[in-house]
Amino acid sequence: MTIQTKNHSFVRNKLLNKEEIAFIDVREEDPHAQEHPLFAANLPLSRIEIDAYAKLPKKSVPIVTLDDGEGFAQLAAQRLVNLGFTDVSVFEGGVKGWKAAGGEVFKDVNVPSKSFGEFVESKRHTPSLSAQEVKHLIDSKEDVVVVDVRRFDEYNTMSIPTGISVPGAELVLRLPELAPNPKTKVIVNCAGRTRSIIGTQSLINAGIPNEVNALRNGTIGWTLAGQDLDKGQSRRFHEVSDDTKNEAAIRARSVADRAGVKRASLADVQTWKTQSDRTTYFFDTRTPEEYEASHLPGFRSVPGGQLVQETEMVAPVRGARVVLVDPSGGGVRANMPASWLAQMAWDVYVLDDVHSSNLIEKGSWQAPLPELPSMETVDAATVSNWLKNDSNTIAIDFSTHANYVKGHIPGSWYALRSELAAAMKKIPQADRYVITSSPSELSLFAAQELQTLTDAEVLVLEGGNPAWVKAGLELEKGPSHLASPPLDRYKRPYEGTNVDPAAMQAYLDWEFGLVEQLGKDGTHHFWVL
C-alpha cells in the first residue's frame, strides 16, 4: 500500500472544521518538545505498537504522522497500517514543511493545555498572589490553607510549606472541609502556572465562598524568590461527608451546565463503544485507588486534574468525543474537568446514573494491545546466571531512560528503539542479546527489530524488568551504560529539586507568550465561561 502525504492546509482545515484528526508527532518526547504544531500530539515511533490502540481507538480515524526529516514518519505510518489503521498519511516536509507553510510552532509539552490556562487567565484575570505575599501570610500565622493541585508524587518531591496535596479535580469536592470557615484564605499552587490557574478558577466558577488566589508562578516563583521548599511531605485530602459531597455535586453540575457539557447514559456508552464513524474516549476521573477498587468496563483511569493538564497524551484525536465518569464523588470530579474540556472545544459528556453495581471490574487499567510477536523467552534466574558467568551475553533495556536510571539489570545497556541501529554500534558485539523493558511487551517488538540487525541469538526476558525484581535479583542504579541519548523524556524546567534559575525564568517567559502564539495559530476554538 502506498502511503499518501498530506499538507498544512489539509491539517489546518480539519482543525478549523472541528473534524476528527490524529496529527501525530512520532519523534521522541525531547525533540517533540523543542518545536511542534499546537495539536501535534506526541506518540513516539518506539512505542506505537503498545500505545496506538488505546490512543487511537477508531481504526478509520484520519492519521497524519509528523517528524522533522528523520524518516520516522514514514516508518510510523507503515507500522500503523500494519496494525490495521486504514487512513494513514505522512505530513509533507515534516516540521520544516509546517513552518514553511506559515504554521506556528510551539515549545515544551502539553502545550494545548498550558496555552489554554494562559488564555483563561488573560480573559478572567484569575487572582494570584506573589511568593513573597504568600510566605508573609504563612509566617504571620494568618488563617490560610495552601492546596497543591499537582500529582501526589510531584507534591511529595517538593512543596510549599504547610501545603496539602489536593490534585486538581478533587478541589471543589474536598476544599469545603479543608477550609470550612468562609473567611479562610485559600492559595492554590502547582509547579508553574497552568494547574494553579485552572484550580483557582475552578473554585471561583463553583462559587466557593472563600477568597481564592493562585500562587503566582507556583514552586518556580517560590524558588526564584529565594524561599525554601519543603521536601518529602505527605499531607493529603481526606474523605468528606455526604452533605459536603452533595453540595459540591450541585456546584459542579451547575458549572458543567453553564459550559455546555452534555449528559450520557450507560446505554449511550454501549452504543458509542461499537460506533465505527466516531472516536470516543472513556475516562474515569477519580483517584487511581478508587478506580482499582472497582470501575466500569472500558473506562481508563485518568484523574481529572491531569486530564485537563495533559489532554493530548491520552486523547490525541482532536475532534473526538470524550466521556467522563465519577461514580463515587457525586460526579464532581467528572463535571469540573468536563467544564474545562468543553471550553477547550472538546465534545464532552458526563455519564450519569452509575451505581456501584455497575462497577464490575477491578484492578489497574490494561492497555489494549495488538497480537504480540512470537520471540524466544528466557527466565530471570537463567539470565542472571548468564550475565555473571558468560561474557558473551549482553542485556539491552528498552525502558524509559528515567526508569533505567532508577534501576536496571546490572551491566545492561539502555537503548532507544527509534535509535536502534546507532545504539548497536555502541553496544559491544556478543553471541547472545537478552532484551528487557518495562512494560515487558515492548521487549518483543524491540527484539524482533534487533534480530534483523544481527546474526547473534536474540532472546526476551520473560516478564521484563518486573520479573527480574520479583525474582529477588538486585538492580543497578544510575546512567551506567547509555547506548542512546535520553531523548525519550523532555526535562521540564520545573521538575526535581535542582533546577537552574535561568531555566525557570525562561519557562515562565515562555508561558507568558503563549496567548499571543495561540492568536497566530488560530485553530484552537478555545473560549472561557
N, C-alpha and C positions, 0 to 999 in steps of 0.2 A: 504493500500500500504506500503510495506517495503521500508524504505529509505536506500539506499546504502551508503557505505563510500568510500572516495577517499583519496589517499595518496600524499606524497610530489612529487613523480615522475610524477603523473598524472597532477598536477597543473603546475609543472615546464615545462613539455613538451608542454602544451597548451601555456604557455607564450613564450617559445623559438620558437615555430612554428607560433607565432602571430595569433593563433586561438582564437575565442571568448571564454571568461570565465568570469563569475562573481564570484570572490573569495571574499566572504562577511564576514567580522568580525562583528558578531551580538551582541558583548558586548557594553556597554555604551561607550561614547567617552573617558572618562578618563582612564579606563583600556586598551582600544584600544591603546591610546597614549603611554602607558608605554612600550609596545613592541608588534610588529606585523610584518608579512611579508610585503615586499615592496608594492605589488599590492593588499593587502587585504584591500578593501575599507570598511569603517565603515557604516553599516546600522543597527542601534540598534534594537533588538527584540521589544522594546517598540513601535517602530514606523513603523514596517514592513507593516501593512495594509495600512497606509496612504502614504508611500513613494515608495512602491515596483513598482507600475505601471509606475510611472514617471522614476524611475532609471533603471528599467529592462523592457524596452518596448516590448521585444520579449518573449513570454511565453515559447518558447522551448530552450532558452539560457541555456547552462550548468552552473548551480549554485552550488557552494560548500560553505557551511556555516562553520564558524570557531568560536570557543570560547576557553576558557582555562580550560575546565573541569567542568564548572558550569551547564552544561545541556542546555544552551541557544541554542546551535547549532541545537540540535535535535528538540527543540520546534519551532525554527525559520523555520527549514526545513518543518515541518508539516504545519505550517501556510502558507508557500509559496505554498505547494501542494494544500492546501485548496483554495488558491487564483487562482489556475489554471495553475501554472507553472509545466512543465512536465519532467524536467531533473534536479532534486534536489538531492544533496548528502551532507553528513556531512564529514568534514575533520577529518580523523582518528587521535585521540590523541591530538587534539587541538594545541595550540601554542607550548606546550612542545613536541608534536609529530613532529612539523615542525623543531624545533631546534635539536631534536634527530636525524633527518634525514640529518642534516648538513645545514639546511636552515638558512639564515641570517635573523635577526630580527632588526627592526628599532624603534626608539622612536619618539614621537611627532605626529603631524597631517600634512596632505598634503605633505607627505614625497616624493612621486614621483616628485612633482613639485619643492620642496626645493632642493632635491638632483640634479635635472636637472639644476637648477640655479647655483649650485656649479660646476657642470660639465661644463657648458658654460664658467664660469669664468676661470676654470682650462685650458680650451682649447684656449680661446680667450684673456685671460689676460685683461678682461674688466677693463678700467681705473677707479681708485677711488681716493678720497682724504679723509684724516682723518678729524674727527670732528674739531680738532684744526685748520687745514688748511682752512676748510670751514668757521668757525667762523671768522678767520682773514680776509677772502675775504669780508664777510658781514660787519664786523666792519670797514674795510678800505674803505667802500663805493665803492668797485670795481664794474665793470659792470658785474653783476652776477644775474642769475634767478634760484631760487630753486623751483623745481616741486616735489610735494608729490604724489606718484602713488598708494597710498592705497585707500580704500573706503573712501568716504567723512566723514562718522561717525568716522572712526579711526583718520583721519586728524583733525577733529573738537575736539577730545579728547585731543590730544597733537601733536604739530608740531614744525618744525624748524622755528626760527624767519625769517620772510619775505616769508616763503613757500606758494605756491599756490597749491590748490588741482587740480590735473590732473590725474584721475585714469588711470592706465597703457595703455589700448587700445586707449585712447584719445591722447596720446603723439605725435605721428607722425602727426596727424591731427591738433592739437592745437599749438604746440610749435613754428612754424614759425611766429605766430603773438604775442606770449608771448616774443619771443626773435628775433625780426626782423633783428637786427644787427648781422651779422655772427661773429663779434668779441666778442659778449656777451658770457660769460662762462655759461654753464648750469650744475646744480647739481641736480641729481635725488636721491630722498630718499624714503625709506619705514621704517618699524619698525626695521627690521633686515638686511637681505641681499638679499633674492631671488628677490623680486619685483624691487628693485633698480638695480640689475644686469641685469635683463631682460629688464627693461625700458631703461637703458643706452645703452645696446647692440642693442635694437630696433632702437634707434635714429642713432647709428653708422651704423647699417645694411642698414637703409633707406637713408644714405648719407647726413644727415643734416650737413650743413657747420660749425656749431658751435663746439667749444671744449666741449665735454660732459664727465662728471665724475659722478660715483656713490658716494654718501656719504657713506664711508666705515662703515659698521655695523649699519647704519641707526640711528633711535632715540635711540636705545640701546647704540651705540657708543658715541652719543652726551651726554647721561646721565652719562655713565661711565667716560667721560672726565670732569665731574663736571660742565657741561654747562646747562643753563636753557632752558627749552622748553616753547613755547607759549601754551596757552590753550584756547579753545573756538573760534578759528579763523574760518572765513567763506569765505576766498578768493577763488574764483573758476575760472576755464577757461571760456571763452566767445565764442560765435559763430564766425566762420571765414568766410572770403569772398569766393566766388565761385572760384576765381583764386587760392587761398591758398588750397582749398579743392581739386581742380583738380590736382594741383602739388603733393599734399600729396597722392592722389589716384594712380598716376603714380609710385611714390616711393614705396608705399606699395605693389602694384601689382608686381613690379619688385622683391621685397624680397620674396613674396609668390611663384613666378615662380621659383626662384632660389632654394627654399626649396622643390619644387616638389608638391606644393599644387594643387589639381585638381579642375576643374570648374564644376558647376552643373547648370541645368536649372529648371524652375518650373515643367516641365514635368518629370524630374528625381525625384523631390521631391514626386510627386503624385505616381510614381512607387514604390519608396522606402518605402512610408508610408504603402503600402499593402504587402511588401515583407516579406515572412514568414521565410526565411532561413538566415536572416541577421539583426543584431541590428543596427538601425540608430538613432542618436540623432540630434535634430534640435534646434539650439540655435541662438537667436537674440542678438548680442553683443553690441548693443547701450546702452545708459543710460536707466534706468528703466522708466524715464519720457517720453522719446521718444517712448519707447515700448508701454506704456499705452495709448499714444495718438493714435497710430494705428500700427498694426503689421500683419504679415502673420498668417493664421490659422495653428495651430500645432507646432508653434515655441515657445520655452521657453525663457524668459528673463534671460540672464546670461552675464553681462558686461564682455568684452573680457579680461581685466586685471585679474579679479577674476577667469575667466575660466582657464587661464594658471596657476594661483596660486593654484586653488582648484579643478583641473580637476576631480579627483576621487569622489568628493562629488556629482557631477551632472552626471558623466559618469563612473559608476563603472565597466561597462563591458569592460575589456581590449580586444583589437582586434576589437572593434566596428567601424562603420563608423560615422564620425562627420561632420555635415553640418552647416556652419556658414553663417549669412546674416547681412549686414549693409546697409539697403536700403536708408539711408539719409546722410551717411558720405562718399559717393563715394567709399564705400567698404573698406575704410582704417581700420575700427575697426573690420572687419572680416579678411582681408588679413594679418594684422600683427599678431593677435593671431593664425591664421591658420599656419603661417610660423613657430611658436614655437611648435604647436601641431604636425606638420609634423616631426620636429626634435626630438620630444618625441615619435616618431614611431606610431602616430595615422594615420588612413586612413582618411584624412581630405579634405573636399571640401568647396569651397566658392560659394554661389549662386549668379549668375549674372543676369542682365537684369530684375530687380524687379522694378516695377513702383508704384507710390503712389496709383494707382487704385487697385493694388493687396493687399494693406494693409487694409483688410476689417474688422479686429477685433479690438476692443478697450478694455482697462482695464487691470488689472494685470493678470498674469498667474494663471490658476487654475489647481491644480494637478489632474490628473485622479484618481478616487477612485473606489474601489470595491463596491459591494452592502453593505450598512451600516446596522449594527444590529438594530433591532427594540427594542427600550427601551422606557419606560415611561418618558416623559419630564415634566419639570415644569418651569414657567416663573420666571424672576429675582425678581419681586416685592414679589411674594409668598415666595421665598427662603429667601429674606431679612427679611420678617416678621417672618418666622420660626426661623431663627438664633437669632433674638432678643428676641423672646418670648417662644421658645421651646428648653429646654436644651437637648432634645433627638434627635436633628438634628445636624449632623456634615457635613461640606463641605470638600471634598478632591479634591485637584488641581493637575492635571497631566501635567501641562505646564512644560516648561524647568525651571530649578532652577533659571536661570538668569531672566526669565520673572516673576516668582513667587516673587523674591526679589524686582523687580521693582514695583510690585503692585498686590495684590490679595484680594479676598473677606475676610473681617475682620474675624479672627478666623479660617480660612480654613487651612487645613494641606497640606503640599507638599509631594507627594509620587511619586516614580518611578514605572511605570507599571512592569518593569522587576524584581522589588524587592517587589511586592505587598504583598505577604504572610508575609514577615518580617515587612513591614510597618504597616500592620493591627494589629500587636502585640503592636505597639506603640500608635496607634490612639485609643482614648477612645471608648468603646463599646457604641453603640447608637441604637435607634429603626429605625432611618432613616439616610441614607447617600445620599448626593447630590454630584454628580460627575461633575466637570467642567474642562476645559482646554482651551488652545489656541494652535492650531486650535481646534474648537469645535468638529470636527468629532472624534478626539482621545478619547473624553469622552465616546462615545458609545461603543468602543471596551474595554476600561478600566472598564466601568460599567458592561458589560457582564461578564467579568472575575471576578469582585468583587462579583457578585451575586452568583457565585459558592463557595465562601468562607464564606458567611454569610447568616443568616436567616433574617436579617434586610431588610427593604424596601430600594431599590436602585433606585434612580431617576437621571436623567441627566438634568443639567441646559440648557435649550433651548438657543442655540446660544453661549454657553460658556462664557468665560470672556468678549469678546467683547460686548455681550448683556447686561452684568452687567454694563459696563461702559456707554453704550448707554442709559440705563435706568436712568443715572444720579446718580447712587449709589456710595458711597465712597469706596476707596481702602485702604488697609493697606500696608505699605512698610516694607521691611526687612525680614530676615530669621527667622520668628517668630515660626512657628510650622513645624519642619522638621521631617517627619516620615521615610525618606530615606536619605542616604548620597548623596551629589550633584555630582554623578558620570557621569551625562549626559553632562558635559562640562569640557574639559581639560583646565586648566588655562594656557594660553600661557604666556611665560615668558616676553613678550614684551607688554602685554595689560595693559591698565589703567595707572594711574599716580603714583602708589605706589608700585614699584617693587623692590625686593631685588637685589642689585648689583651682589651678588654672583650667583643668578639665571640667571641674564642677561649674565654674563660671561660664565656660564656653557652652556647656549643656543648657544652662538657664537662658543664655543669649539666644541659642537656637530655638528653644521653646517660645520665647517672646516673638520670634519671627514667623511662627507657623501660620498665624491668621492671614498674614499678607500672602504667604505661599498658597494657602487654600484659595484665596481670591484669584490668583494667577492660574491655578489648576482648573477650577470651575466645574468639576464633575461630582462634587460631594453631596449635594442636596441637603446638607445639614440645616436644621432650624432649631430654635430654642423656645421652650414654653414661656 
